[in-house]
Amino acid sequence: MIRHWTTLAALVLELRPQLERAVVVECYRTSSDEIGVHIETPYGAMQLMHAMSRPIQSVYVQRANPPQRRQRMFPQLALSQVETIAIADANRIISLLLGQWELVIVAVPGARSNCILLEKASRVLVDAARFDPSMRVGMQWEPPPPHLPSPLECPNEWTVLEVLQRSTLLLAQPYAQAWCRTRNERGDTLWGKLSAEERHRIIASARAFRDELIERPRPVIARSPTGQELFLLGCVPDGWQWQDVASVEEGICRRVRALYHQWALDRAKQQLERRIRSELGRIEAAIEALAGDQEGIEAAPLFEQWGNLLVVSCDRHRRGLTSIECTDWDGLVYEVPLDPTLTVLGNAERYFAKARKLRRAAMIAEQRLPLLQQRADTLRTALDTLALAQTAAQVESLARELFPAAEEPSERRVPDQRAGRFRRVALPQGYVLLLGKDARSNDELTFQIAKPHDVWLHARGVEGAHGIIPLPSRQLPPPSVIEQAAAIVAYYSAARGSSYVPVSWTQRKYLRKPKKSGAGAVDLLREWVVFAEPLNPSSHSEAER
């Protein structure tokens, strides 16, 4: 529940003492449409990140340097001192007060999500991070209204639990159920059956309970018996397993990482499902065509009989006839259709060819149909198995089983005169990772050595080595190979000491060299992100330097 207001409020309260005497260095936008605020605190660098799009759509903190490639925004805020950080009551709007400026993070999921710079004295809009045609520089900005009713405005047919969850009290289901247990209240009581005094008592008690959660959280990662995972500030439901985390910030980061992993898993499942359904559709069409070929064999004897009658016809050398009457040995008369552009004898050869074609097609159908039907059954079973897959490794194993590689990936040789300028690390399944050693070798590796379909990796938000996985074909490596390569790339970056590092990866064809830029600079037209723990390749496999 990293998108819930109570979680953001607890994060803001936890960050407030850390931001004393802190300075905003810059604000920026990343290639994945995240807004970042680089803050230098007495405890080190901090990136306050606002992910406006899926899969996160929330605010989280990253303890690392800002991305090397970023679009700087709000230059007015450079070197502004942070006075305080606050969050609006029952609304996902976070404010950073910075002298004469106020940076407002509208963390409402969807189109209203934004980051806005206001002039503190007059509350006049100065700039916005997301284009909104309703906003103009110089206009008076008003926060979006809360989309939830106040408790006293809730319908009478709602239950107490629904009021706690769906009103501005903003107690999520685990918290609302915990409040009912600790206060001995029935959650199924209709709101309309309570007196005004009872309603006010419940509202006051629920607000106090919520404030206690925010001010004295016991952050945990909780998992339900069905596998659902949530980040909670306490109040773990009965029957759930949980693991304590050190802080709200760490718990949110762990959920961000889990969401990225789930997003990557869902993406891998969707890709494999599309591939399975595409082949299954082709097989079903082929089965239908072969079944038609088997039915067509019934016409072959007739065509052969017509051909034999035409061969012995006395008019076999005539041309221009559309049909001819022939009598067989039993005295039966047949009217045989003819192609007028051919002689009668030519038509006989045409009927013999048709009969041979039908018999050959039927023989092929008899051989291929059992194999295709078996393959179709395998693919249908694989769809059921894929729906139950819980990890990327299971998806990858199923993909290898269904679509075995035609050949093992072969390493593309780097020219001898350049080989010493790159690190080389062996990856599973025969793949190889090439790493640059400095900005110049990064540039050379990316724009001279790599081919358009090769995989490119780089630690997101920090300086580090460019990584290239050379591919023998257009088929991407399995997710486990990319994840291990990302862990090694994270190790050869400035975020080596972090517990986990977001690593961008894409294909070389989606990279561009910015004009008038230095060595190693790139622009990403498309990217995917993998969260990886930095991995020293010498502890896992031998790296050739």
JOMO-V143302 format. One record per residue. N is the residue number from 1. RES is the residue in one small letter. D_LAST is the distance of its C-alpha to the last C-alpha in Angstrom with 1 decimal. Layout:
((N,RES,D_LAST) (N,RES,D_LAST))
This chain:
((1,m,44.7) (2,i,42.3) (3,r,44.6) (4,h,47.7) (5,w,49.5) (6,t,49.9) (7,t,46.1) (8,l,45.5) (9,a,48.4) (10,a,46.9) (11,l,43.5) (12,v,45.4) (13,l,47.4) (14,e,44.2) (15,l,42.5) (16,r,45.6) (17,p,45.4) (18,q,41.6) (19,l,42.5) (20,e,44.9) (21,r,44.0) (22,a,41.2) (23,v,40.5) (24,v,39.5) (25,v,36.8) (26,e,36.9) (27,c,37.6) (28,y,35.7) (29,r,35.4) (30,t,32.3) (31,s,31.7) (32,s,33.0) (33,d,36.3) (34,e,35.7) (35,i,37.3) (36,g,35.5) (37,v,37.0) (38,h,34.6) (39,i,36.5) (40,e,35.7) (41,t,37.5) (42,p,38.0) (43,y,35.6) (44,g,32.7) (45,a,31.8) (46,m,33.4) (47,q,33.3) (48,l,36.7) (49,m,36.0) (50,h,38.7) (51,a,37.7) (52,m,40.7) (53,s,39.8) (54,r,39.0) (55,p,37.7) (56,i,38.0) (57,q,41.0) (58,s,41.1) (59,v,39.9) (60,y,37.1) (61,v,35.1) (62,q,31.3) (63,r,30.0) (64,a,27.2) (65,n,27.0) (66,p,28.6) (67,p,26.7) (68,q,25.2) (69,r,27.2) (70,r,30.8) (71,q,34.4) (72,r,36.1) (73,m,39.6) (74,f,42.6) (75,p,41.9) (76,q,45.2) (77,l,43.4) (78,a,40.8) (79,l,41.2) (80,s,44.1) (81,q,44.8) (82,v,45.1) (83,e,48.7) (84,t,48.4) (85,i,47.3) (86,a,49.9) (87,i,50.5) (88,a,53.7) (89,d,55.9) (90,a,55.5) (91,n,53.5) (92,r,49.7) (93,i,49.7) (94,i,47.6) (95,s,48.5) (96,l,46.6) (97,l,49.2) (98,l,47.7) (99,g,50.6) (100,q,52.5) (101,w,50.1) (102,e,49.7) (103,l,46.7) (104,v,47.9) (105,i,45.6) (106,v,47.6) (107,a,45.7) (108,v,48.2) (109,p,46.5) (110,g,47.3) (111,a,48.5) (112,r,49.8) (113,s,46.4) (114,n,45.7) (115,c,44.8) (116,i,47.5) (117,l,48.0) (118,l,51.6) (119,e,53.6) (120,k,54.7) (121,a,58.2) (122,s,59.5) (123,r,57.1) (124,v,56.6) (125,l,53.6) (126,v,51.2) (127,d,48.3) (128,a,46.9) (129,a,43.4) (130,r,44.7) (131,f,47.2) (132,d,50.6) (133,p,53.6) (134,s,55.9) (135,m,54.3) (136,r,55.1) (137,v,54.2) (138,g,57.1) (139,m,58.5) (140,q,59.3) (141,w,56.7) (142,e,57.9) (143,p,55.6) (144,p,55.8) (145,p,58.5) (146,p,57.6) (147,h,57.9) (148,l,59.3) (149,p,63.0) (150,s,64.2) (151,p,65.5) (152,l,69.1) (153,e,68.6) (154,c,67.3) (155,p,69.5) (156,n,72.0) (157,e,70.8) (158,w,67.3) (159,t,66.8) (160,v,65.7) (161,l,62.2) (162,e,62.0) (163,v,63.2) (164,l,60.6) (165,q,57.8) (166,r,59.0) (167,s,60.5) (168,t,59.2) (169,l,59.2) (170,l,55.7) (171,l,55.6) (172,a,53.2) (173,q,54.5) (174,p,53.0) (175,y,54.4) (176,a,57.7) (177,q,58.2) (178,a,57.4) (179,w,59.9) (180,c,62.6) (181,r,62.0) (182,t,62.1) (183,r,65.1) (184,n,67.0) (185,e,67.3) (186,r,67.7) (187,g,65.0) (188,d,67.2) (189,t,70.1) (190,l,71.0) (191,w,70.6) (192,g,74.0) (193,k,75.8) (194,l,74.7) (195,s,76.9) (196,a,75.8) (197,e,75.6) (198,e,73.4) (199,r,71.1) (200,h,70.7) (201,r,70.1) (202,i,67.3) (203,i,65.7) (204,a,65.8) (205,s,64.5) (206,a,61.6) (207,r,60.6) (208,a,60.6) (209,f,58.5) (210,r,56.0) (211,d,55.9) (212,e,55.3) (213,l,52.3) (214,i,50.8) (215,e,51.6) (216,r,50.8) (217,p,48.3) (218,r,46.9) (219,p,43.8) (220,v,42.9) (221,i,41.0) (222,a,43.8) (223,r,43.7) (224,s,46.9) (225,p,47.9) (226,t,47.2) (227,g,43.5) (228,q,44.1) (229,e,42.0) (230,l,43.2) (231,f,42.5) (232,l,45.7) (233,l,47.1) (234,g,49.1) (235,c,51.9) (236,v,50.0) (237,p,52.4) (238,d,53.9) (239,g,51.9) (240,w,48.6) (241,q,45.5) (242,w,43.8) (243,q,41.0) (244,d,41.4) (245,v,38.9) (246,a,38.8) (247,s,39.9) (248,v,41.0) (249,e,37.9) (250,e,35.6) (251,g,37.9) (252,i,37.8) (253,c,34.0) (254,r,33.9) (255,r,36.4) (256,v,34.6) (257,r,31.5) (258,a,33.8) (259,l,35.5) (260,y,32.3) (261,h,31.4) (262,q,35.0) (263,w,34.8) (264,a,31.7) (265,l,33.5) (266,d,36.6) (267,r,34.8) (268,a,33.1) (269,k,36.6) (270,q,38.3) (271,q,36.0) (272,l,36.4) (273,e,40.2) (274,r,40.5) (275,r,38.8) (276,i,41.1) (277,r,44.2) (278,s,43.5) (279,e,43.3) (280,l,46.2) (281,g,48.3) (282,r,47.6) (283,i,48.5) (284,e,51.7) (285,a,52.7) (286,a,52.1) (287,i,54.2) (288,e,57.0) (289,a,57.0) (290,l,57.0) (291,a,59.8) (292,g,61.7) (293,d,61.1) (294,q,62.6) (295,e,65.7) (296,g,66.1) (297,i,66.8) (298,e,70.3) (299,a,71.2) (300,a,70.1) (301,p,73.4) (302,l,75.4) (303,f,73.4) (304,e,73.9) (305,q,77.7) (306,w,78.0) (307,g,76.2) (308,n,78.6) (309,l,81.6) (310,l,80.5) (311,v,80.0) (312,v,83.6) (313,s,85.1) (314,c,87.6) (315,d,86.0) (316,r,82.5) (317,h,82.3) (318,r,83.4) (319,r,81.1) (320,g,81.5) (321,l,82.5) (322,t,81.1) (323,s,82.4) (324,i,84.6) (325,e,86.8) (326,c,86.2) (327,t,88.1) (328,d,86.5) (329,w,88.3) (330,d,89.6) (331,g,91.2) (332,l,88.9) (333,v,88.3) (334,y,84.8) (335,e,84.1) (336,v,80.7) (337,p,78.8) (338,l,77.8) (339,d,75.6) (340,p,78.1) (341,t,75.6) (342,l,75.5) (343,t,78.2) (344,v,79.5) (345,l,77.6) (346,g,74.4) (347,n,74.8) (348,a,75.2) (349,e,71.8) (350,r,70.3) (351,y,71.6) (352,f,70.4) (353,a,66.9) (354,k,67.0) (355,a,68.0) (356,r,65.2) (357,k,62.7) (358,l,64.0) (359,r,63.9) (360,r,60.4) (361,a,59.2) (362,a,60.9) (363,m,59.3) (364,i,55.8) (365,a,56.6) (366,e,57.8) (367,q,54.5) (368,r,52.2) (369,l,54.0) (370,p,53.2) (371,l,49.5) (372,l,49.4) (373,q,51.5) (374,q,49.2) (375,r,46.1) (376,a,48.0) (377,d,48.9) (378,t,45.3) (379,l,44.2) (380,r,47.1) (381,t,46.1) (382,a,42.5) (383,l,43.8) (384,d,45.5) (385,t,42.4) (386,l,40.3) (387,a,42.8) (388,l,42.3) (389,a,38.5) (390,q,37.3) (391,t,33.5) (392,a,30.9) (393,a,29.9) (394,q,33.5) (395,v,33.6) (396,e,30.4) (397,s,31.8) (398,l,35.1) (399,a,33.5) (400,r,31.7) (401,e,35.0) (402,l,37.0) (403,f,34.7) (404,p,32.5) (405,a,29.8) (406,a,31.0) (407,e,27.8) (408,e,24.4) (409,p,21.8) (410,s,20.1) (411,e,16.7) (412,r,17.2) (413,r,15.2) (414,v,13.4) (415,p,15.0) (416,d,13.4) (417,q,14.0) (418,r,12.1) (419,a,9.1) (420,g,7.0) (421,r,8.3) (422,f,7.1) (423,r,5.0) (424,r,6.6) (425,v,8.8) (426,a,11.9) (427,l,15.2) (428,p,18.7) (429,q,21.0) (430,g,18.5) (431,y,17.0) (432,v,13.4) (433,l,12.1) (434,l,10.3) (435,l,9.7) (436,g,10.6) (437,k,9.6) (438,d,13.2) (439,a,16.6) (440,r,16.5) (441,s,13.3) (442,n,14.8) (443,d,18.0) (444,e,16.7) (445,l,14.9) (446,t,18.1) (447,f,20.8) (448,q,19.7) (449,i,17.2) (450,a,18.7) (451,k,22.0) (452,p,25.0) (453,h,24.9) (454,d,21.2) (455,v,20.6) (456,w,19.4) (457,l,18.7) (458,h,18.9) (459,a,20.2) (460,r,23.9) (461,g,25.5) (462,v,22.7) (463,e,20.0) (464,g,16.5) (465,a,13.7) (466,h,15.1) (467,g,14.2) (468,i,15.3) (469,i,16.4) (470,p,17.5) (471,l,20.9) (472,p,23.0) (473,s,26.2) (474,r,27.7) (475,q,27.7) (476,l,25.7) (477,p,23.5) (478,p,25.3) (479,p,25.5) (480,s,23.7) (481,v,20.5) (482,i,20.8) (483,e,21.5) (484,q,18.4) (485,a,16.3) (486,a,18.4) (487,a,17.8) (488,i,14.0) (489,v,14.7) (490,a,17.3) (491,y,15.0) (492,y,13.0) (493,s,16.4) (494,a,19.2) (495,a,21.0) (496,r,18.6) (497,g,21.7) (498,s,24.0) (499,s,25.4) (500,y,24.8) (501,v,23.5) (502,p,24.9) (503,v,22.3) (504,s,23.7) (505,w,22.9) (506,t,24.6) (507,q,24.4) (508,r,23.3) (509,k,26.9) (510,y,28.0) (511,l,26.0) (512,r,27.6) (513,k,26.7) (514,p,29.3) (515,k,31.4) (516,k,30.9) (517,s,27.8) (518,g,24.8) (519,a,21.2) (520,g,19.8) (521,a,23.3) (522,v,24.5) (523,d,27.7) (524,l,27.9) (525,l,30.9) (526,r,30.4) (527,e,28.2) (528,w,28.0) (529,v,26.9) (530,v,25.3) (531,f,25.6) (532,a,22.7) (533,e,21.9) (534,p,18.5) (535,l,16.3) (536,n,13.4) (537,p,11.3) (538,s,10.8) (539,s,14.6) (540,h,15.0) (541,s,12.5) (542,e,9.4) (543,a,6.2) (544,e,3.7) (545,r,0.0))
